[in-house]
């Protein structure tokens, strides 16, 4: 009888522990997910040698955080990197870029853009392997899944220059709808370039004669197919935001740390990082904007928060978006508790 009572007590304790574990597991697995994202990143010897000390200070003063820290990696790592390649729009990066990317706490890099194959498939595969060997998750045209808080987050990437093409919306719908995971994030290199590229006019966009996608149609179709978040990049300037079926569309995050032809010319531009929180259902909950001024291809913290105001104006006036509320560098869906 004594042994029977002891056995029953132990059994009850095990049942209780199992219940508490499941409750805790459920709380963790259904909690919010945070994604911090920037746009185009392309380092060079010039940026590293001339602005390395400033970049290091920026990493200390304005560190990134989040379950995922994302950037569009525009180009390839190469032992043969030369800054002069930029004159021919062949975008390579030196291996010295790796510790800088690490210190910014980037975790996830999209390799799907129009410069991914600038040095051919062999260099692309070399670059991808080096990045993964250094702990980065690389996003390509096949779905890539990672585990965050016991949830499966799946990325898939598209551009106007690869088989996952933003111009082929029917195919994109099929590929996105076949993705498996709790949250689906689409990286999309799309849209025109140029001084006025921050404006979205609707319909097919071109750069020269090259089709670069109907960005509105693509983003909405991607969400209809199951995407929870659209991270856009490619125009090299910020664009407005939209909310569609409770999912956030970031049409373009502009350049973040980017050497390009003309970057040494006088002038500054607003740019930003965005910290996005998705709720347990993968719906947009809130976002915070980190404001920067881009000078000579390098970001400087902007105490005047110009990027936030620029995004607000673009969202409200260019895109006529009424479902997003902007205040104090933060963005919320309209009619939610703040």
Secondary structure, DSSP 8 states (H G I E B T S, - for coil): -HHHHHHHHHHHHHHHHHHHHHHHHHHHHTS-EEEEEEEEEE--HHHHHHHHHHHHHHHHHS---SSEEEEEE-SEE-TT--GGGGGGT--EE-TTHHHHHHHTT--EEE--STTTTTTHHHHHHHHHHHHHHTT-EEE-SS-EEEEETTEEEEEEEEESSSSSBTT-HHHHHHHHHT--SSEEEEEEE-S--STTTT---SS--EETTEE---HHHHHHHHHHTT-SEEEEE-SSSB--EEEETTEEEE--B-EEEE--TTTTSS-EEEEEEEEEEE-TTS-EEEEEEEEEEEETTEEEE-TT-HHHHHHHHIIIIIS---SEEEETTEEEETTS--
